[in-house]
Amino acid sequence: MLDEINMAKLVNVLKQEEGYKPTPYVCPTGHASIGNGTNLEAWPAFLRDYPDIAADVAAGRIAGLQLVQRLIGVGMKWSREKSEATLVAVLEKTTQELFKAMPWINDMAASREAVFMDMAYNMGLPRLFGFKKTLALAKDENWEAAADEMLRSRWAAQVGGRSIRLSNWMRLGEIV
């Protein structure tokens, strides 16, 4: 697991990458999000103040733009502090699940752990697990090939500079 200093670095990078929006919005992948990129469809627990809406999300009756419109209609708004606290909570939960599924990442440099933590926060664990070649190369400590494989993905085209930065962290073994 990342130490406190590297976790703080990762949180700051994620805040820059995700930006901050105090009200719900539709992210580039079509999901209802808020704050520093918190996907409300993936994390419906953050809708507990709106039980009817949370029930509709859980049942799959509402998502994307419709969900955003409903949440704006009921006045959902997050402060920067709440957004950052939520980012940290989601990152910690995602990281626990990531380390449970891939315990071998514990043996990597902090920067390489942070690559997978960033990717998991950005796209969720199921999509990260779809990076089979990258994960296999990283597990074998073939950092150059893992970084190159990351850049060949559709994800890299979608996230642009983020993929370049993360592939450099993978390649170099340090957060730069």
PALUMZA-609914 format. One record per residue (C-alpha): x, y, z. Coordinates in steps of 0.02 Angstrom, whole numbers, plus 50000, padded with zeros to 5 digits. Example, Ala and Ser with C-alpha at 12.3 -4.5 7.8 and 13.67 -1.06 7.14 Angstrom:
% PALUMZA-609914
506154977550390
506844994750357
END
This chain:
% PALUMZA-609914
500005000050000
500555017749968
501325027250111
500525043450168
501635054550058
501325044849898
499465043449936
499395062449956
500295064349789
499055052649705
497555061649780
498235078349717
498515071249543
496765063849539
496015080449593
496915088949448
496435075449323
494625074249374
494345092649409
493005098649528
491165101249492
490035104749641
488455098849554
488085082549463
488675081249282
488805068149146
490605062249130
491375058248959
490855039948977
489035044849005
488925041849193
488205053449323
489645060349424
490005074049550
491445082249641
493135075349591
492465062449470
491435051749590
490345040449482
488675040449572
488055025549472
489525014949530
489435021649708
487565023549747
487945024149934
488315042549905
486485044849860
485865039750034
485175057350063
484005054049916
483265036749952
482005036849809
483355041249683
484555028649759
483225015149740
482965019749557
484845018849526
484995002149614
483554995249511
484335001749350
482865013149313
483885029049299
485655033549246
486675046149151
485855062449102
484165058049179
485005054649346
485985070849335
484405080749298
483505072949445
484945076149565
485095094149509
483215095649532
483355090549715
484815102349743
486265090149761
487885099749786
489565094949858
490895106249934
492725104349887
493015096450058
491645083450035
492245079949858
494025076849916
493475066250064
492405055849946
493845054049823
494935047449963
493575035550025
493245028649851
495115027149818
495385017749982
493935005749950
494485002849770
496275000149828
495744986949955
494824977449820
496274979649698
497544972649821
496394958249864
496224953549680
498044956849635
499114954649792
500694954549687
500594973449663
501134975149846
502904970949788
502984985249661
503705002549677
502435014949745
502285023449576
501765007249492
500475003749627
499855021549601
499635018149413
498395004249448
497545014049586
497315029049470
496655018049330
495475008949448
494805025449515
494585032049338
493745017149256
493295004949393
494044988049433
493094977849302
493794988349160
495534988449237
495484969449245
495174969749057
496974975749033
497554957749034
499184960348937
499694975649037
499324966849201
500274951049149
501774961349094
501774971149257
501624955249358
503174948949266
504034965749303
504194969749118
503924988249148
504374994548974
503194982648887
501804985949014
501985004748986
501955002248797
500414991148809
499505004448910
499825017048771
499135005248638
497445004048723
495805012648679
495875019848854
497475029348809
496585037748664
495145042448780
496165049848922
497605057448822
498945065048934
498405054849083
498935038848994
500625046348950
500935051549130
500395034649201
501415024949074
502935035349125
502615031049307
502545012749256
504115013849149
505185024049270
504595017249437
504335034549509
502965047349521
503515061349406
END
